[in-house]
Amino acid sequence: MHFSICTLFPEFFDSPLAVGLLGRAVEEGVLSVERVNPRDFTEDNHRTVDDRPYGGGPGMVMLLDPMLKALGHVEQRGGRGRTILLTPRGRPLDQNLARELAGEERLTVICGRYEGMDARLGDLVEIEEISVGDFVLSGGESAACCLLESVGRLLPGFMGHEESGDEESFALGLLEYPHYTRPEVVHDEKGRELRVPEVLLSGDHKRIAAYRRELALATTWERRPELLATAPLTQQDVESLQERRAHSPKPARGRNLYLVLAHHPVLNKEGEEVAVSLTNLDIHDIGRVSRCYGLGGFFITTPLEDQRRLAATLLEHWTGGAGSVANPDRAEALSGVGVVASIPEALDAIRDRAGRDPLVYATSARIALERRRGGKRKKTAMPESVTIPQVGEALDDRPVALLMGTGSGLAPGVVRAVDAVVRPLRPFADYNHLSVRSATSILVDRILGDTE
Ligand SMILES: C[S@@+](CC[C@H](N)C(=O)[O-])C[C@H]1O[C@@H](n2cnc3c(N)ncnc32)[C@H](O)[C@@H]1O
């Protein structure tokens, strides 16, 4: 494979290309690397490669002309192949992309400097923009090293043992299991023994493989649970993760989340504050969501006594009556539902259960005024807005009561009194009027996902 690196600092690569596996791969011709300096294609006395940005602002911008000439030079010497501009604005580099690029014969990599390239480069030359992470480097050279090494090591002949790439982190969609080497026992500063896990000394390859798989799953669960959404999993893997979740010492965040379905004070279509009647489906569906996600509780509030009686009769049917016999599963979901007269009463019940006052977050289909990060809050009657991931973070430390409004939504007086309003679902769409049970399900899933 041939790499052409367009860089203002060709010498940056002297050491990476000379040492370790990359050095050996270059020496053995597994890959070849050519460095091209756009400065060599300038025609003025100062060999200028940058200029001030149009529209003002700090820093300088890389000129098109020297880079286009450098790319033309690469084209003439055997072709550019896929041409990559390294930029924080690009597609994130991951193992799948590295694998895809390793299938190419030629790659050209453009390293930016200063504030980056004149944006019209992409209109003049077919380029792909790639980022090595959500942080800003001073130049694309160290990003190019990451790309070169992650792609290079997937080429046949790069690593001593061809199979070593297949077991590494991400190769199977998971983080890798931990490694150990000699000595078999080390001691910490208190003299306690730290032994290599016994199974690794057993010589039983089947057991070792099973142990490693389990640790790869466990590590991924702990550190990067989002990878599990796309990792291929066997039935045994799923069982192992169920077991892990059941015995996890880490308290599940869901336990701190409480749902309050308010039927008063809510708005009707005319914008008047009213109490609306219960909806059977809400009780069933939200009760089941609450059980599935392991929530701390689900409270229904209505000031209307006959409605509370109705709810009690309904819940009794499913949790203790004929319904519970016909459908014990439903009994389990609905046994955690509480019925109270008002939102304050629900919050009292949550405090009693959680041992602490909950943060109270209202939900609304309308977007609340948001405070700009670091900016001063405007004098407004509205509480601040929180994003859905922020609700998840709040659950690490505190119980949170999520107020869901029936009818046409919670009355303004309720919204003004809460700690924050959660950013609505589908805030950028032209229609976001979900039923309260759909909105609750989606919110809970976005807050907790599959691994909480
Ligand atoms: C100081 S940075 C420019 C940052 C740019 N003004 C921005 O905010 O997106 C200079 C150069 O470093 C490289 N670079 C910086 N961070 C990078 C990253 N995370 N991934 C890939 N390249 C990066 C790019 O080539 C970029 O043009």
The ligand as an SDF file (V2000), in Angstrom:
LIG
                    3D

 27 29  0  0  0  0  0  0  0  0999 V2000
   -5.6400   24.0340   14.8140 C   0  0  0  0  0  0  0  0  0  0  0  0
   -6.3210   22.8020   13.7970 S   0  0  0  0  0  0  0  0  0  0  0  0
   -7.6300   23.6830   13.0200 C   0  0  0  0  0  0  0  0  0  0  0  0
   -8.9200   23.5410   13.7540 C   0  0  0  0  0  0  0  0  0  0  0  0
  -10.0990   24.1900   13.0380 C   0  0  0  0  0  0  0  0  0  0  0  0
  -10.0080   25.6070   13.0600 N   0  0  0  0  0  0  0  0  0  0  0  0
  -11.4060   23.7500   13.7100 C   0  0  0  0  0  0  0  0  0  0  0  0
  -11.7980   24.3510   14.7100 O   0  0  0  0  0  0  0  0  0  0  0  0
  -12.0020   22.7580   13.2310 O   0  0  0  0  0  0  0  0  0  0  0  0
   -5.1380   22.6260   12.5100 C   0  0  0  0  0  0  0  0  0  0  0  0
   -5.2160   21.3300   11.7720 C   0  0  0  0  0  0  0  0  0  0  0  0
   -4.9720   20.2450   12.6400 O   0  0  0  0  0  0  0  0  0  0  0  0
   -5.5870   19.0690   12.1450 C   0  0  0  0  0  0  0  0  0  0  0  0
   -6.4530   18.5470   13.2030 N   0  0  0  0  0  0  0  0  0  0  0  0
   -6.6990   19.1260   14.3910 C   0  0  0  0  0  0  0  0  0  0  0  0
   -7.4860   18.3650   15.1430 N   0  0  0  0  0  0  0  0  0  0  0  0
   -7.7670   17.2710   14.4360 C   0  0  0  0  0  0  0  0  0  0  0  0
   -8.5590   16.1200   14.6580 C   0  0  0  0  0  0  0  0  0  0  0  0
   -9.2240   15.9430   15.7880 N   0  0  0  0  0  0  0  0  0  0  0  0
   -8.6200   15.1740   13.6780 N   0  0  0  0  0  0  0  0  0  0  0  0
   -7.9650   15.3420   12.5140 C   0  0  0  0  0  0  0  0  0  0  0  0
   -7.2230   16.4200   12.2460 N   0  0  0  0  0  0  0  0  0  0  0  0
   -7.1040   17.3700   13.1770 C   0  0  0  0  0  0  0  0  0  0  0  0
   -6.3830   19.4770   10.9200 C   0  0  0  0  0  0  0  0  0  0  0  0
   -5.6420   19.1060    9.7840 O   0  0  0  0  0  0  0  0  0  0  0  0
   -6.4890   20.9830   11.0820 C   0  0  0  0  0  0  0  0  0  0  0  0
   -6.6430   21.6230    9.8390 O   0  0  0  0  0  0  0  0  0  0  0  0
  1  2  1  0
  2  3  1  0
  2 10  1  0
  3  4  1  0
  4  5  1  0
  5  6  1  0
  5  7  1  0
  7  8  2  0
  7  9  1  0
 10 11  1  0
 11 12  1  0
 11 26  1  0
 12 13  1  0
 13 14  1  0
 13 24  1  0
 14 15  1  0
 14 23  1  0
 15 16  2  0
 16 17  1  0
 17 18  1  0
 17 23  2  0
 18 19  1  0
 18 20  2  0
 20 21  1  0
 21 22  2  0
 22 23  1  0
 24 25  1  0
 24 26  1  0
 26 27  1  0
M  CHG  2   2   1   9  -1
M  END
$$$$
